[in-house]
């Protein structure tokens, strides 16, 4: 699709059709980057989004079982 770069105040902009935005999952906030001689517009992901993807709670149990148990009952001296 061809479009025209328009003057908006001291900047320039283009109108992006709503179906394009919906297809890319973009809302009001986006990330814009320059890659080579192209502008790349990506949907802005929420901070820390996807940190726990693929996380399994049983993964934490195995390393804890390998820690030696302190069998002494006396208090520690610091």
mmCIF file of the N, C-alpha and C atoms, coordinates in Angstrom:
data_MODEL
# 
_entry.id   MODEL 
# 
loop_
_atom_site.group_PDB 
_atom_site.id 
_atom_site.type_symbol 
_atom_site.label_atom_id 
_atom_site.label_alt_id 
_atom_site.label_comp_id 
_atom_site.label_asym_id 
_atom_site.label_entity_id 
_atom_site.label_seq_id 
_atom_site.pdbx_PDB_ins_code 
_atom_site.Cartn_x 
_atom_site.Cartn_y 
_atom_site.Cartn_z 
_atom_site.occupancy 
_atom_site.B_iso_or_equiv 
_atom_site.pdbx_formal_charge 
_atom_site.auth_seq_id 
_atom_site.auth_comp_id 
_atom_site.auth_asym_id 
_atom_site.auth_atom_id 
_atom_site.pdbx_PDB_model_num 
ATOM 1   N N  . UNK A 1 1  ? 0.843  -1.172  0.000  1.00 0.00 ? 1  UNK A N  1 
ATOM 2   C CA . UNK A 1 1  ? 0.000  0.000   0.000  1.00 0.00 ? 1  UNK A CA 1 
ATOM 3   C C  . UNK A 1 1  ? 0.888  1.235   0.000  1.00 0.00 ? 1  UNK A C  1 
ATOM 4   N N  . UNK A 1 2  ? 0.554  2.181   -0.811 1.00 0.00 ? 2  UNK A N  1 
ATOM 5   C CA . UNK A 1 2  ? 1.305  3.441   -0.863 1.00 0.00 ? 2  UNK A CA 1 
ATOM 6   C C  . UNK A 1 2  ? 0.628  4.449   0.051  1.00 0.00 ? 2  UNK A C  1 
ATOM 7   N N  . UNK A 1 3  ? 1.443  5.305   0.649  1.00 0.00 ? 3  UNK A N  1 
ATOM 8   C CA . UNK A 1 3  ? 0.931  6.346   1.522  1.00 0.00 ? 3  UNK A CA 1 
ATOM 9   C C  . UNK A 1 3  ? 1.800  7.582   1.356  1.00 0.00 ? 3  UNK A C  1 
ATOM 10  N N  . UNK A 1 4  ? 1.336  8.691   1.886  1.00 0.00 ? 4  UNK A N  1 
ATOM 11  C CA . UNK A 1 4  ? 2.064  9.950   1.794  1.00 0.00 ? 4  UNK A CA 1 
ATOM 12  C C  . UNK A 1 4  ? 2.517  10.381  3.182  1.00 0.00 ? 4  UNK A C  1 
ATOM 13  N N  . UNK A 1 5  ? 3.754  10.848  3.274  1.00 0.00 ? 5  UNK A N  1 
ATOM 14  C CA . UNK A 1 5  ? 4.244  11.406  4.530  1.00 0.00 ? 5  UNK A CA 1 
ATOM 15  C C  . UNK A 1 5  ? 3.694  12.818  4.639  1.00 0.00 ? 5  UNK A C  1 
ATOM 16  N N  . UNK A 1 6  ? 3.039  13.096  5.759  1.00 0.00 ? 6  UNK A N  1 
ATOM 17  C CA . UNK A 1 6  ? 2.371  14.387  5.948  1.00 0.00 ? 6  UNK A CA 1 
ATOM 18  C C  . UNK A 1 6  ? 3.079  15.205  7.018  1.00 0.00 ? 6  UNK A C  1 
ATOM 19  N N  . UNK A 1 7  ? 2.977  16.504  6.890  1.00 0.00 ? 7  UNK A N  1 
ATOM 20  C CA . UNK A 1 7  ? 3.540  17.410  7.889  1.00 0.00 ? 7  UNK A CA 1 
ATOM 21  C C  . UNK A 1 7  ? 2.554  17.505  9.053  1.00 0.00 ? 7  UNK A C  1 
ATOM 22  N N  . UNK A 1 8  ? 3.069  17.250  10.269 1.00 0.00 ? 8  UNK A N  1 
ATOM 23  C CA . UNK A 1 8  ? 2.265  17.339  11.488 1.00 0.00 ? 8  UNK A CA 1 
ATOM 24  C C  . UNK A 1 8  ? 3.071  18.198  12.463 1.00 0.00 ? 8  UNK A C  1 
ATOM 25  N N  . UNK A 1 9  ? 2.742  19.478  12.551 1.00 0.00 ? 9  UNK A N  1 
ATOM 26  C CA . UNK A 1 9  ? 3.532  20.397  13.371 1.00 0.00 ? 9  UNK A CA 1 
ATOM 27  C C  . UNK A 1 9  ? 4.931  20.491  12.814 1.00 0.00 ? 9  UNK A C  1 
ATOM 28  N N  . UNK A 1 10 ? 5.944  20.292  13.673 1.00 0.00 ? 10 UNK A N  1 
ATOM 29  C CA . UNK A 1 10 ? 7.339  20.310  13.229 1.00 0.00 ? 10 UNK A CA 1 
ATOM 30  C C  . UNK A 1 10 ? 7.816  18.920  12.826 1.00 0.00 ? 10 UNK A C  1 
ATOM 31  N N  . UNK A 1 11 ? 6.934  17.935  12.875 1.00 0.00 ? 11 UNK A N  1 
ATOM 32  C CA . UNK A 1 11 ? 7.308  16.555  12.562 1.00 0.00 ? 11 UNK A CA 1 
ATOM 33  C C  . UNK A 1 11 ? 6.614  16.099  11.287 1.00 0.00 ? 11 UNK A C  1 
ATOM 34  N N  . UNK A 1 12 ? 6.798  14.838  10.962 1.00 0.00 ? 12 UNK A N  1 
ATOM 35  C CA . UNK A 1 12 ? 6.125  14.222  9.822  1.00 0.00 ? 12 UNK A CA 1 
ATOM 36  C C  . UNK A 1 12 ? 5.455  12.955  10.308 1.00 0.00 ? 12 UNK A C  1 
ATOM 37  N N  . UNK A 1 13 ? 4.425  12.514  9.610  1.00 0.00 ? 13 UNK A N  1 
ATOM 38  C CA . UNK A 1 13 ? 3.729  11.296  10.010 1.00 0.00 ? 13 UNK A CA 1 
ATOM 39  C C  . UNK A 1 13 ? 2.981  10.676  8.854  1.00 0.00 ? 13 UNK A C  1 
ATOM 40  N N  . UNK A 1 14 ? 2.528  9.459   9.081  1.00 0.00 ? 14 UNK A N  1 
ATOM 41  C CA . UNK A 1 14 ? 1.703  8.764   8.101  1.00 0.00 ? 14 UNK A CA 1 
ATOM 42  C C  . UNK A 1 14 ? 0.472  8.236   8.819  1.00 0.00 ? 14 UNK A C  1 
ATOM 43  N N  . UNK A 1 15 ? -0.599 8.031   8.082  1.00 0.00 ? 15 UNK A N  1 
ATOM 44  C CA . UNK A 1 15 ? -1.796 7.413   8.628  1.00 0.00 ? 15 UNK A CA 1 
ATOM 45  C C  . UNK A 1 15 ? -1.704 5.913   8.376  1.00 0.00 ? 15 UNK A C  1 
ATOM 46  N N  . UNK A 1 16 ? -1.891 5.142   9.418  1.00 0.00 ? 16 UNK A N  1 
ATOM 47  C CA . UNK A 1 16 ? -1.846 3.684   9.300  1.00 0.00 ? 16 UNK A CA 1 
ATOM 48  C C  . UNK A 1 16 ? -3.278 3.175   9.413  1.00 0.00 ? 16 UNK A C  1 
ATOM 49  N N  . UNK A 1 17 ? -3.761 2.457   8.421  1.00 0.00 ? 17 UNK A N  1 
ATOM 50  C CA . UNK A 1 17 ? -5.132 1.962   8.470  1.00 0.00 ? 17 UNK A CA 1 
ATOM 51  C C  . UNK A 1 17 ? -5.372 1.056   9.683  1.00 0.00 ? 17 UNK A C  1 
ATOM 52  N N  . UNK A 1 18 ? -6.551 1.173   10.274 1.00 0.00 ? 18 UNK A N  1 
ATOM 53  C CA . UNK A 1 18 ? -6.908 0.393   11.461 1.00 0.00 ? 18 UNK A CA 1 
ATOM 54  C C  . UNK A 1 18 ? -6.763 -1.113  11.257 1.00 0.00 ? 18 UNK A C  1 
ATOM 55  N N  . UNK A 1 19 ? -7.133 -1.671  10.092 1.00 0.00 ? 19 UNK A N  1 
ATOM 56  C CA . UNK A 1 19 ? -6.938 -3.116  9.924  1.00 0.00 ? 19 UNK A CA 1 
ATOM 57  C C  . UNK A 1 19 ? -5.471 -3.538  10.006 1.00 0.00 ? 19 UNK A C  1 
ATOM 58  N N  . UNK A 1 20 ? -4.552 -2.685  9.552  1.00 0.00 ? 20 UNK A N  1 
ATOM 59  C CA . UNK A 1 20 ? -3.125 -2.992  9.660  1.00 0.00 ? 20 UNK A CA 1 
ATOM 60  C C  . UNK A 1 20 ? -2.717 -3.063  11.132 1.00 0.00 ? 20 UNK A C  1 
ATOM 61  N N  . UNK A 1 21 ? -3.161 -2.086  11.916 1.00 0.00 ? 21 UNK A N  1 
ATOM 62  C CA . UNK A 1 21 ? -2.822 -2.052  13.340 1.00 0.00 ? 21 UNK A CA 1 
ATOM 63  C C  . UNK A 1 21 ? -3.396 -3.265  14.057 1.00 0.00 ? 21 UNK A C  1 
ATOM 64  N N  . UNK A 1 22 ? -4.634 -3.612  13.747 1.00 0.00 ? 22 UNK A N  1 
ATOM 65  C CA . UNK A 1 22 ? -5.269 -4.755  14.386 1.00 0.00 ? 22 UNK A CA 1 
ATOM 66  C C  . UNK A 1 22 ? -4.542 -6.049  14.020 1.00 0.00 ? 22 UNK A C  1 
ATOM 67  N N  . UNK A 1 23 ? -4.134 -6.192  12.774 1.00 0.00 ? 23 UNK A N  1 
ATOM 68  C CA . UNK A 1 23 ? -3.437 -7.398  12.333 1.00 0.00 ? 23 UNK A CA 1 
ATOM 69  C C  . UNK A 1 23 ? -2.093 -7.567  13.044 1.00 0.00 ? 23 UNK A C  1 
ATOM 70  N N  . UNK A 1 24 ? -1.459 -6.455  13.430 1.00 0.00 ? 24 UNK A N  1 
ATOM 71  C CA . UNK A 1 24 ? -0.168 -6.505  14.110 1.00 0.00 ? 24 UNK A CA 1 
ATOM 72  C C  . UNK A 1 24 ? -0.295 -6.499  15.628 1.00 0.00 ? 24 UNK A C  1 
ATOM 73  N N  . UNK A 1 25 ? -1.511 -6.322  16.125 1.00 0.00 ? 25 UNK A N  1 
ATOM 74  C CA . UNK A 1 25 ? -1.723 -6.280  17.571 1.00 0.00 ? 25 UNK A CA 1 
ATOM 75  C C  . UNK A 1 25 ? -1.203 -5.009  18.205 1.00 0.00 ? 25 UNK A C  1 
ATOM 76  N N  . UNK A 1 26 ? -1.266 -3.901  17.492 1.00 0.00 ? 26 UNK A N  1 
ATOM 77  C CA . UNK A 1 26 ? -0.755 -2.631  18.005 1.00 0.00 ? 26 UNK A CA 1 
ATOM 78  C C  . UNK A 1 26 ? -1.871 -1.815  18.637 1.00 0.00 ? 26 UNK A C  1 
ATOM 79  N N  . UNK A 1 27 ? -1.540 -1.171  19.759 1.00 0.00 ? 27 UNK A N  1 
ATOM 80  C CA . UNK A 1 27 ? -2.448 -0.251  20.421 1.00 0.00 ? 27 UNK A CA 1 
ATOM 81  C C  . UNK A 1 27 ? -1.914 1.163   20.237 1.00 0.00 ? 27 UNK A C  1 
ATOM 82  N N  . UNK A 1 28 ? -2.055 1.990   21.273 1.00 0.00 ? 28 UNK A N  1 
ATOM 83  C CA . UNK A 1 28 ? -1.617 3.380   21.176 1.00 0.00 ? 28 UNK A CA 1 
ATOM 84  C C  . UNK A 1 28 ? -0.107 3.541   21.287 1.00 0.00 ? 28 UNK A C  1 
ATOM 85  N N  . UNK A 1 29 ? 0.563  2.674   22.062 1.00 0.00 ? 29 UNK A N  1 
ATOM 86  C CA . UNK A 1 29 ? 2.004  2.800   22.268 1.00 0.00 ? 29 UNK A CA 1 
ATOM 87  C C  . UNK A 1 29 ? 2.753  1.794   21.400 1.00 0.00 ? 29 UNK A C  1 
ATOM 88  N N  . UNK A 1 30 ? 3.774  2.278   20.704 1.00 0.00 ? 30 UNK A N  1 
ATOM 89  C CA . UNK A 1 30 ? 4.574  1.429   19.823 1.00 0.00 ? 30 UNK A CA 1 
ATOM 90  C C  . UNK A 1 30 ? 6.053  1.715   20.033 1.00 0.00 ? 30 UNK A C  1 
ATOM 91  N N  . UNK A 1 31 ? 6.884  0.822   19.557 1.00 0.00 ? 31 UNK A N  1 
ATOM 92  C CA . UNK A 1 31 ? 8.332  0.999   19.570 1.00 0.00 ? 31 UNK A CA 1 
ATOM 93  C C  . UNK A 1 31 ? 8.760  1.259   18.132 1.00 0.00 ? 31 UNK A C  1 
ATOM 94  N N  . UNK A 1 32 ? 9.494  2.341   17.901 1.00 0.00 ? 32 UNK A N  1 
ATOM 95  C CA . UNK A 1 32 ? 9.963  2.696   16.568 1.00 0.00 ? 32 UNK A CA 1 
ATOM 96  C C  . UNK A 1 32 ? 11.486 2.598   16.559 1.00 0.00 ? 32 UNK A C  1 
ATOM 97  N N  . UNK A 1 33 ? 12.027 1.930   15.545 1.00 0.00 ? 33 UNK A N  1 
ATOM 98  C CA . UNK A 1 33 ? 13.481 1.772   15.442 1.00 0.00 ? 33 UNK A CA 1 
ATOM 99  C C  . UNK A 1 33 ? 13.904 1.980   13.996 1.00 0.00 ? 33 UNK A C  1 
ATOM 100 N N  . UNK A 1 34 ? 15.155 2.359   13.831 1.00 0.00 ? 34 UNK A N  1 
ATOM 101 C CA . UNK A 1 34 ? 15.741 2.484   12.499 1.00 0.00 ? 34 UNK A CA 1 
ATOM 102 C C  . UNK A 1 34 ? 16.603 1.255   12.281 1.00 0.00 ? 34 UNK A C  1 
ATOM 103 N N  . UNK A 1 35 ? 16.306 0.503   11.227 1.00 0.00 ? 35 UNK A N  1 
ATOM 104 C CA . UNK A 1 35 ? 17.101 -0.664  10.862 1.00 0.00 ? 35 UNK A CA 1 
ATOM 105 C C  . UNK A 1 35 ? 17.537 -0.486  9.413  1.00 0.00 ? 35 UNK A C  1 
ATOM 106 N N  . UNK A 1 36 ? 18.815 -0.223  9.235  1.00 0.00 ? 36 UNK A N  1 
ATOM 107 C CA . UNK A 1 36 ? 19.323 0.090   7.898  1.00 0.00 ? 36 UNK A CA 1 
ATOM 108 C C  . UNK A 1 36 ? 18.752 1.418   7.456  1.00 0.00 ? 36 UNK A C  1 
ATOM 109 N N  . UNK A 1 37 ? 18.057 1.426   6.336  1.00 0.00 ? 37 UNK A N  1 
ATOM 110 C CA . UNK A 1 37 ? 17.418 2.661   5.874  1.00 0.00 ? 37 UNK A CA 1 
ATOM 111 C C  . UNK A 1 37 ? 15.894 2.546   5.961  1.00 0.00 ? 37 UNK A C  1 
ATOM 112 N N  . UNK A 1 38 ? 15.415 1.747   6.935  1.00 0.00 ? 38 UNK A N  1 
ATOM 113 C CA . UNK A 1 38 ? 13.973 1.541   7.100  1.00 0.00 ? 38 UNK A CA 1 
ATOM 114 C C  . UNK A 1 38 ? 13.545 1.858   8.528  1.00 0.00 ? 38 UNK A C  1 
ATOM 115 N N  . UNK A 1 39 ? 12.345 2.371   8.667  1.00 0.00 ? 39 UNK A N  1 
ATOM 116 C CA . UNK A 1 39 ? 11.736 2.547   9.980  1.00 0.00 ? 39 UNK A CA 1 
ATOM 117 C C  . UNK A 1 39 ? 10.935 1.288   10.283 1.00 0.00 ? 39 UNK A C  1 
ATOM 118 N N  . UNK A 1 40 ? 11.119 0.741   11.478 1.00 0.00 ? 40 UNK A N  1 
ATOM 119 C CA . UNK A 1 40 ? 10.399 -0.460  11.879 1.00 0.00 ? 40 UNK A CA 1 
ATOM 120 C C  . UNK A 1 40 ? 9.536  -0.095  13.074 1.00 0.00 ? 40 UNK A C  1 
ATOM 121 N N  . UNK A 1 41 ? 8.246  -0.362  12.968 1.00 0.00 ? 41 UNK A N  1 
ATOM 122 C CA . UNK A 1 41 ? 7.292  -0.068  14.036 1.00 0.00 ? 41 UNK A CA 1 
ATOM 123 C C  . UNK A 1 41 ? 6.801  -1.393  14.588 1.00 0.00 ? 41 UNK A C  1 
ATOM 124 N N  . UNK A 1 42 ? 6.998  -1.595  15.900 1.00 0.00 ? 42 UNK A N  1 
ATOM 125 C CA . UNK A 1 42 ? 6.581  -2.834  16.554 1.00 0.00 ? 42 UNK A CA 1 
ATOM 126 C C  . UNK A 1 42 ? 5.636  -2.512  17.699 1.00 0.00 ? 42 UNK A C  1 
ATOM 127 N N  . UNK A 1 43 ? 4.738  -3.450  18.029 1.00 0.00 ? 43 UNK A N  1 
ATOM 128 C CA . UNK A 1 43 ? 3.899  -3.232  19.205 1.00 0.00 ? 43 UNK A CA 1 
ATOM 129 C C  . UNK A 1 43 ? 4.770  -3.170  20.448 1.00 0.00 ? 43 UNK A C  1 
ATOM 130 N N  . UNK A 1 44 ? 4.429  -2.292  21.355 1.00 0.00 ? 44 UNK A N  1 
ATOM 131 C CA . UNK A 1 44 ? 5.180  -2.140  22.596 1.00 0.00 ? 44 UNK A CA 1 
ATOM 132 C C  . UNK A 1 44 ? 4.722  -3.214  23.569 1.00 0.00 ? 44 UNK A C  1 
ATOM 133 N N  . UNK A 1 45 ? 5.650  -4.042  23.989 1.00 0.00 ? 45 UNK A N  1 
ATOM 134 C CA . UNK A 1 45 ? 5.324  -5.102  24.944 1.00 0.00 ? 45 UNK A CA 1 
ATOM 135 C C  . UNK A 1 45 ? 5.373  -4.548  26.353 1.00 0.00 ? 45 UNK A C  1 
ATOM 136 N N  . UNK A 1 46 ? 4.511  -5.056  27.188 1.00 0.00 ? 46 UNK A N  1 
ATOM 137 C CA . UNK A 1 46 ? 4.505  -4.645  28.589 1.00 0.00 ? 46 UNK A CA 1 
ATOM 138 C C  . UNK A 1 46 ? 5.835  -5.055  29.221 1.00 0.00 ? 46 UNK A C  1 
ATOM 139 N N  . UNK A 1 47 ? 6.314  -4.252  30.149 1.00 0.00 ? 47 UNK A N  1 
ATOM 140 C CA . UNK A 1 47 ? 7.561  -4.576  30.832 1.00 0.00 ? 47 UNK A CA 1 
ATOM 141 C C  . UNK A 1 47 ? 7.421  -5.932  31.516 1.00 0.00 ? 47 UNK A C  1 
ATOM 142 N N  . UNK A 1 48 ? 8.445  -6.721  31.409 1.00 0.00 ? 48 UNK A N  1 
ATOM 143 C CA . UNK A 1 48 ? 8.518  -8.058  32.000 1.00 0.00 ? 48 UNK A CA 1 
ATOM 144 C C  . UNK A 1 48 ? 7.522  -9.037  31.386 1.00 0.00 ? 48 UNK A C  1 
ATOM 145 N N  . UNK A 1 49 ? 6.959  -8.708  30.253 1.00 0.00 ? 49 UNK A N  1 
ATOM 146 C CA . UNK A 1 49 ? 6.032  -9.632  29.589 1.00 0.00 ? 49 UNK A CA 1 
ATOM 147 C C  . UNK A 1 49 ? 6.797  -10.858 29.117 1.00 0.00 ? 49 UNK A C  1 
ATOM 148 N N  . UNK A 1 50 ? 6.272  -12.025 29.373 1.00 0.00 ? 50 UNK A N  1 
ATOM 149 C CA . UNK A 1 50 ? 6.874  -13.265 28.920 1.00 0.00 ? 50 UNK A CA 1 
ATOM 150 C C  . UNK A 1 50 ? 7.982  -13.798 29.803 1.00 0.00 ? 50 UNK A C  1 
ATOM 151 N N  . UNK A 1 51 ? 8.234  -13.181 30.943 1.00 0.00 ? 51 UNK A N  1 
ATOM 152 C CA . UNK A 1 51 ? 9.312  -13.653 31.810 1.00 0.00 ? 51 UNK A CA 1 
ATOM 153 C C  . UNK A 1 51 ? 9.073  -15.076 32.289 1.00 0.00 ? 51 UNK A C  1 
ATOM 154 N N  . UNK A 1 52 ? 7.830  -15.438 32.512 1.00 0.00 ? 52 UNK A N  1 
ATOM 155 C CA . UNK A 1 52 ? 7.541  -16.745 33.082 1.00 0.00 ? 52 UNK A CA 1 
ATOM 156 C C  . UNK A 1 52 ? 6.990  -17.725 32.058 1.00 0.00 ? 52 UNK A C  1 
ATOM 157 N N  . UNK A 1 53 ? 7.116  -17.423 30.773 1.00 0.00 ? 53 UNK A N  1 
ATOM 158 C CA . UNK A 1 53 ? 6.676  -18.355 29.754 1.00 0.00 ? 53 UNK A CA 1 
ATOM 159 C C  . UNK A 1 53 ? 7.556  -19.598 29.805 1.00 0.00 ? 53 UNK A C  1 
ATOM 160 N N  . UNK A 1 54 ? 6.947  -20.734 29.826 1.00 0.00 ? 54 UNK A N  1 
ATOM 161 C CA . UNK A 1 54 ? 7.686  -21.990 29.890 1.00 0.00 ? 54 UNK A CA 1 
ATOM 162 C C  . UNK A 1 54 ? 8.154  -22.358 31.281 1.00 0.00 ? 54 UNK A C  1 
ATOM 163 N N  . UNK A 1 55 ? 7.763  -21.584 32.283 1.00 0.00 ? 55 UNK A N  1 
ATOM 164 C CA . UNK A 1 55 ? 8.166  -21.861 33.664 1.00 0.00 ? 55 UNK A CA 1 
ATOM 165 C C  . UNK A 1 55 ? 7.391  -23.055 34.205 1.00 0.00 ? 55 UNK A C  1 
ATOM 166 N N  . UNK A 1 56 ? 8.098  -23.951 34.860 1.00 0.00 ? 56 UNK A N  1 
ATOM 167 C CA . UNK A 1 56 ? 7.456  -25.076 35.531 1.00 0.00 ? 56 UNK A CA 1 
ATOM 168 C C  . UNK A 1 56 ? 7.884  -25.046 36.985 1.00 0.00 ? 56 UNK A C  1 
ATOM 169 N N  . UNK A 1 57 ? 6.929  -25.138 37.884 1.00 0.00 ? 57 UNK A N  1 
ATOM 170 C CA . UNK A 1 57 ? 7.262  -25.062 39.304 1.00 0.00 ? 57 UNK A CA 1 
ATOM 171 C C  . UNK A 1 57 ? 8.095  -26.261 39.755 1.00 0.00 ? 57 UNK A C  1 
ATOM 172 N N  . UNK A 1 58 ? 7.988  -27.409 39.080 1.00 0.00 ? 58 UNK A N  1 
ATOM 173 C CA . UNK A 1 58 ? 8.777  -28.566 39.484 1.00 0.00 ? 58 UNK A CA 1 
ATOM 174 C C  . UNK A 1 58 ? 10.260 -28.401 39.161 1.00 0.00 ? 58 UNK A C  1 
ATOM 175 N N  . UNK A 1 59 ? 10.610 -27.379 38.365 1.00 0.00 ? 59 UNK A N  1 
ATOM 176 C CA . UNK A 1 59 ? 12.013 -27.122 38.054 1.00 0.00 ? 59 UNK A CA 1 
ATOM 177 C C  . UNK A 1 59 ? 12.760 -26.632 39.290 1.00 0.00 ? 59 UNK A C  1 
ATOM 178 N N  . UNK A 1 60 ? 12.077 -25.947 40.199 1.00 0.00 ? 60 UNK A N  1 
ATOM 179 C CA . UNK A 1 60 ? 12.716 -25.396 41.391 1.00 0.00 ? 60 UNK A CA 1 
ATOM 180 C C  . UNK A 1 60 ? 12.978 -26.461 42.449 1.00 0.00 ? 60 UNK A C  1 
ATOM 181 N N  . UNK A 1 61 ? 12.231 -27.538 42.444 1.00 0.00 ? 61 UNK A N  1 
ATOM 182 C CA . UNK A 1 61 ? 12.326 -28.527 43.504 1.00 0.00 ? 61 UNK A CA 1 
ATOM 183 C C  . UNK A 1 61 ? 13.643 -29.288 43.438 1.00 0.00 ? 61 UNK A C  1 
ATOM 184 N N  . UNK A 1 62 ? 14.061 -29.707 42.269 1.00 0.00 ? 62 UNK A N  1 
ATOM 185 C CA . UNK A 1 62 ? 15.269 -30.524 42.117 1.00 0.00 ? 62 UNK A CA 1 
ATOM 186 C C  . UNK A 1 62 ? 16.522 -29.845 42.690 1.00 0.00 ? 62 UNK A C  1 
ATOM 187 N N  . UNK A 1 63 ? 16.852 -28.605 42.358 1.00 0.00 ? 63 UNK A N  1 
ATOM 188 C CA . UNK A 1 63 ? 18.065 -28.000 42.923 1.00 0.00 ? 63 UNK A CA 1 
ATOM 189 C C  . UNK A 1 63 ? 18.005 -27.866 44.445 1.00 0.00 ? 63 UNK A C  1 
ATOM 190 N N  . UNK A 1 64 ? 16.811 -27.636 45.001 1.00 0.00 ? 64 UNK A N  1 
ATOM 191 C CA . UNK A 1 64 ? 16.705 -27.508 46.456 1.00 0.00 ? 64 UNK A CA 1 
ATOM 192 C C  . UNK A 1 64 ? 16.975 -28.830 47.162 1.00 0.00 ? 64 UNK A C  1 
ATOM 193 N N  . UNK A 1 65 ? 16.670 -29.938 46.517 1.00 0.00 ? 65 UNK A N  1 
ATOM 194 C CA . UNK A 1 65 ? 16.919 -31.242 47.128 1.00 0.00 ? 65 UNK A CA 1 
ATOM 195 C C  . UNK A 1 65 ? 18.407 -31.570 47.178 1.00 0.00 ? 65 UNK A C  1 
ATOM 196 N N  . UNK A 1 66 ? 19.241 -30.886 46.420 1.00 0.00 ? 66 UNK A N  1 
ATOM 197 C CA . UNK A 1 66 ? 20.664 -31.160 46.389 1.00 0.00 ? 66 UNK A CA 1 
ATOM 198 C C  . UNK A 1 66 ? 21.435 -30.388 47.453 1.00 0.00 ? 66 UNK A C  1 
ATOM 199 N N  . UNK A 1 67 ? 20.793 -29.452 48.127 1.00 0.00 ? 67 UNK A N  1 
ATOM 200 C CA . UNK A 1 67 ? 21.460 -28.662 49.172 1.00 0.00 ? 67 UNK A CA 1 
ATOM 201 C C  . UNK A 1 67 ? 21.604 -29.529 50.418 1.00 0.00 ? 67 UNK A C  1 
ATOM 202 N N  . UNK A 1 68 ? 22.819 -29.615 50.972 1.00 0.00 ? 68 UNK A N  1 
ATOM 203 C CA . UNK A 1 68 ? 22.982 -30.435 52.183 1.00 0.00 ? 68 UNK A CA 1 
ATOM 204 C C  . UNK A 1 68 ? 22.210 -29.845 53.356 1.00 0.00 ? 68 UNK A C  1 
ATOM 205 N N  . UNK A 1 69 ? 21.648 -30.714 54.159 1.00 0.00 ? 69 UNK A N  1 
ATOM 206 C CA . UNK A 1 69 ? 20.855 -30.289 55.306 1.00 0.00 ? 69 UNK A CA 1 
ATOM 207 C C  . UNK A 1 69 ? 21.781 -30.140 56.500 1.00 0.00 ? 69 UNK A C  1 
ATOM 208 N N  . UNK A 1 70 ? 21.646 -29.041 57.233 1.00 0.00 ? 70 UNK A N  1 
ATOM 209 C CA . UNK A 1 70 ? 22.419 -28.813 58.440 1.00 0.00 ? 70 UNK A CA 1 
ATOM 210 C C  . UNK A 1 70 ? 21.751 -29.578 59.572 1.00 0.00 ? 70 UNK A C  1 
ATOM 211 N N  . UNK A 1 71 ? 22.411 -30.636 60.035 1.00 0.00 ? 71 UNK A N  1 
ATOM 212 C CA . UNK A 1 71 ? 21.794 -31.498 61.030 1.00 0.00 ? 71 UNK A CA 1 
ATOM 213 C C  . UNK A 1 71 ? 22.113 -31.068 62.450 1.00 0.00 ? 71 UNK A C  1 
ATOM 214 N N  . UNK A 1 72 ? 22.935 -30.052 62.628 1.00 0.00 ? 72 UNK A N  1 
ATOM 215 C CA . UNK A 1 72 ? 23.259 -29.585 63.962 1.00 0.00 ? 72 UNK A CA 1 
ATOM 216 C C  . UNK A 1 72 ? 22.104 -28.823 64.578 1.00 0.00 ? 72 UNK A C  1 
ATOM 217 N N  . UNK A 1 73 ? 21.945 -28.915 65.880 1.00 0.00 ? 73 UNK A N  1 
ATOM 218 C CA . UNK A 1 73 ? 20.850 -28.232 66.562 1.00 0.00 ? 73 UNK A CA 1 
ATOM 219 C C  . UNK A 1 73 ? 21.343 -27.011 67.333 1.00 0.00 ? 73 UNK A C  1 
ATOM 220 N N  . UNK A 1 74 ? 22.668 -26.862 67.456 1.00 0.00 ? 74 UNK A N  1 
ATOM 221 C CA . UNK A 1 74 ? 23.195 -25.729 68.209 1.00 0.00 ? 74 UNK A CA 1 
ATOM 222 C C  . UNK A 1 74 ? 23.047 -24.442 67.405 1.00 0.00 ? 74 UNK A C  1 
ATOM 223 N N  . UNK A 1 75 ? 23.001 -23.314 68.109 1.00 0.00 ? 75 UNK A N  1 
ATOM 224 C CA . UNK A 1 75 ? 22.849 -22.009 67.469 1.00 0.00 ? 75 UNK A CA 1 
ATOM 225 C C  . UNK A 1 75 ? 24.139 -21.638 66.737 1.00 0.00 ? 75 UNK A C  1 
ATOM 226 N N  . UNK A 1 76 ? 24.004 -20.854 65.700 1.00 0.00 ? 76 UNK A N  1 
ATOM 227 C CA . UNK A 1 76 ? 25.167 -20.378 64.959 1.00 0.00 ? 76 UNK A CA 1 
ATOM 228 C C  . UNK A 1 76 ? 25.786 -19.202 65.712 1.00 0.00 ? 76 UNK A C  1 
ATOM 229 N N  . UNK A 1 77 ? 27.084 -19.098 65.670 1.00 0.00 ? 77 UNK A N  1 
ATOM 230 C CA . UNK A 1 77 ? 27.785 -17.949 66.236 1.00 0.00 ? 77 UNK A CA 1 
ATOM 231 C C  . UNK A 1 77 ? 28.259 -17.082 65.079 1.00 0.00 ? 77 UNK A C  1 
ATOM 232 N N  . UNK A 1 78 ? 27.826 -15.865 65.026 1.00 0.00 ? 78 UNK A N  1 
ATOM 233 C CA . UNK A 1 78 ? 28.197 -14.960 63.939 1.00 0.00 ? 78 UNK A CA 1 
ATOM 234 C C  . UNK A 1 78 ? 29.374 -14.135 64.313 1.00 0.00 ? 78 UNK A C  1 
# 
